[in-house]
Amino acid sequence: AQSVTQLDSQVPVFEEAPVELRCNYSSSVSVYLFWYVQYPNQGLQLLLKYLSGSTLVKGINGFEAEFNKSQTSFHLRKPSVHISDTAEYFCVNKFYFGSGTKLNVKP
Amino acid sequence: DAGVIQSPRHEVTEMGQEVTLRCKPISGHDYLFWYRQTMMRGLELLIYFNNNVPIDDSGMPEDRFSAKMPNASFSTLKIQPSEPRDSAVYFCASRGQENNEQFFGPGTRLTVL
């Protein structure tokens, strides 16, 4: 069975501070890892994906994530967040979603 | 391409009524997914199709829910009879073979009174 665990349901952070949103996956088969973002009252948009190759993946809006096979993790990072990054972020393995992390960027 | 199209965008109905949600995937995509999003349960995969064939419907809550994909460009999710606990946002997504990325529609916000 495949599952995705997002360890933090909410992450408050001040503007221009770095942020890391944690994600762990479990899978007995190949992984296809994604991060999606959902802005308030909107649909879902792909931030980045890892299918194979380099373990450091860069996405849109300055986000990046690192695939770590030994730790079964795929944490999302941004060195300096903006108010506009306030949204809910979902880690996905294949088409199974984590429970989401709400990022709240404060001025 | 117009992206994934869902209709209606909003639906308000009374308990016991039949509800039909519609989805048009991106042309050329051969996977189609139905998700439900609620505050309590987050995003749940209900069912997905490959080449119009249902592959995994283990997420469908109960017999009141049914989904069909009569052709490559159209799918429906039906709830009959509807109940207040079905109130949620229902998303449709499609995916091609090449890169596993799912493209989501804008969702249908369903309210069952």
Interface residues (C-beta under 8 A of the other chain):
Chain A: Y32 F34 Y36 Q42 G43 L44 Q45 L46 K49 L51 F90 K94 F95 Y96 F97 G98 S99 G100
Chain B: F33 Y35 G42 L43 E44 L45 Y48 F91 A93 R95 N99 N100 E101 Q102 F104 G105 P106 G107
